[in-house]
Amino acid sequence: MASKFSDSVQKRYDYIIAGAGASGLSLAWHMLHSPIAEKNILIVDADLTPENDKTWCFWYSGTPPYADLIYKKWTTIEIGLSSERIAQSVDEYHYYGLRSVDFKRTVLEAVGAHRNFDLFQGSIKQLSCSPSEEVAVLDTEEQSFEADYIFQSCLEPPGFKEEAIHYPLKQHFLGWELTVDKPVFDDSTCVLMDFDKTFTEGVSFMYMLPWSSKSGLLEYTVFSGQLLEKKAYENKITRYLDNRFGLSPGDYQISRIERGVIPMQDRPVIPWYTSRVLNLGTQGGLTKPSTGYTFSRIQDQARAIVEGLLSHGAPGTPAVSSFRFKAYDLWLLDILYTQPREALNVFHHLFTNNSMDEIFRFLNEDSSPFEDLKIMASVPYLPFLRAIWRSRKRLMEI
Ligand SMILES: Cc1cc2nc3c(=O)[nH]c(=O)nc-3n(C[C@H](O)[C@H](O)[C@H](O)COP(=O)(O)OP(=O)(O)OC[C@H]3O[C@@H](n4cnc5c(N)ncnc54)[C@H](O)[C@@H]3O)c2cc1C
């Protein structure tokens, strides 16, 4: 990777991107392909080595972002319910997988080769604003940098209070990327959620991304408040491979482990860390509470920031969810957190009575109120009535 490390003790930039993960590098990519590339931009991260540690998936209608970097596209989505497996081809939204290593390597090489971008590897200790509120300041152990604006995805915003969260739900998972000697996977089909009968923790399911008929990534995923021991996730994957594909441990080679925890919470969106320091990505509260999906929203945010900088010199912020979608998220969170058994029943009806395109449109918040009503009418209403009652005060706060 071509990289340039700034060696100045203190240097002034137009913009600093603090954190070179999904959101920081998405913003860098959007800046690079806009007139903003004429500005001086610094990217700081504790580790600038591209790692294959995350597989970002998203559904998209039309040409997806980073089309040349997409590792795999699926046009059929499978859902495993207790009684049946539903496989549906999708027309409007296709499902895409992007490997973090491909994305990070490409963006870091591109910005590393550009005269106006600097890269600095170091741990960020503090982000602040000058007393006049005209300059944003980034401090690492060794150096300080200043800029008109800092865009950060590293530090928890000071205004964030853990105790304010009513539903501290987490999406936690461990996955194996594996290769098999014989062709067992259908690589046209992504298994979005397989609610196997043997999965009992909270709302739990297998998520499977087949790369080919002989390789893929399988993640045992749980929506609950508590993480599991590593062995517990692994046992589920071992058993699933045996039950579903007749594979015993000697039949496959594990090449990589992917592990993660994604907040699925009623956390408030806190756009600003402090004046002139904007929060990005997960720290910016972009994760959709009821699904954990974040990557598409990160793209919307990057686009909005660049548009704002170009049109009036200040970063724009993406449109926030409308009240009705905030309400749906909160009700679904309530059901997932406090009524996990009912949640499985809701999923059963949701996936049986609606097409995947309709569900993706709803989760994308692109559906009309009429389409929402159709979806709501397709699932059991009692869990929602309980959720509406229980979350009524919280709804007014978020
Ligand atoms: C394993 C995994 C898989 C996921 N898959 C999906 C998916 O399929 N679809 C989806 O929509 N969402 C997914 N998500 C959720 C979300 O999209 C990702 O977490 C995404 O990476 C969030 O982007 P981010 O920029 O906010 O954080 P990150 O990508 O984590 O980037 C933060 C960066 O900040 C750096 N950093 C942190 N602290 C410091 C510090 N003090 N000093 C310097 N640098 C620092 C880190 O090194 C990192 O590079 C996934 C999450 C995980 C954990």
The ligand as an ORCA input file, in Angstrom:
! r2SCAN-3c Opt
* xyz 0 1
  C     -17.831     -7.940     12.062
  C     -18.876     -6.922     11.666
  C     -19.619     -7.113     10.510
  C     -20.588     -6.170     10.144
  N     -21.337     -6.399      9.032
  C     -22.241     -5.490      8.651
  C     -23.000     -5.697      7.473
  O     -22.914     -6.749      6.840
  N     -23.852     -4.721      7.069
  C     -24.005     -3.554      7.772
  O     -24.779     -2.687      7.346
  N     -23.337     -3.353      8.920
  C     -22.451     -4.281      9.370
  N     -21.744     -4.064     10.512
  C     -22.030     -2.845     11.302
  C     -21.250     -1.613     10.777
  O     -21.532     -1.401      9.422
  C     -19.755     -1.795     10.946
  O     -19.445     -1.916     12.309
  C     -18.953     -0.636     10.369
  O     -17.619     -1.034     10.327
  C     -19.119      0.640     11.186
  O     -18.302      1.619     10.629
  P     -17.594      2.718     11.514
  O     -16.763      3.527     10.609
  O     -18.572      3.388     12.381
  O     -16.646      1.887     12.512
  P     -15.361      1.060     12.124
  O     -15.476      0.485     10.773
  O     -15.141      0.132     13.267
  O     -14.190      2.136     12.079
  C     -13.702      2.781     13.223
  C     -12.210      3.018     13.006
  O     -11.731      3.820     14.074
  C     -10.466      3.329     14.488
  N     -10.283      3.719     15.882
  C     -11.086      3.433     16.931
  N     -10.627      4.022     18.051
  C      -9.508      4.704     17.692
  C      -8.600      5.538     18.393
  N      -8.746      5.817     19.704
  N      -7.570      6.065     17.708
  C      -7.408      5.833     16.386
  N      -8.245      5.061     15.666
  C      -9.279      4.509     16.313
  C     -10.546      1.818     14.284
  O      -9.245      1.275     14.114
  C     -11.392      1.725     13.018
  O     -10.599      1.662     11.865
  C     -20.798     -5.000     10.930
  C     -20.061     -4.849     12.100
  C     -19.126     -5.795     12.473
  C     -18.383     -5.597     13.779
*
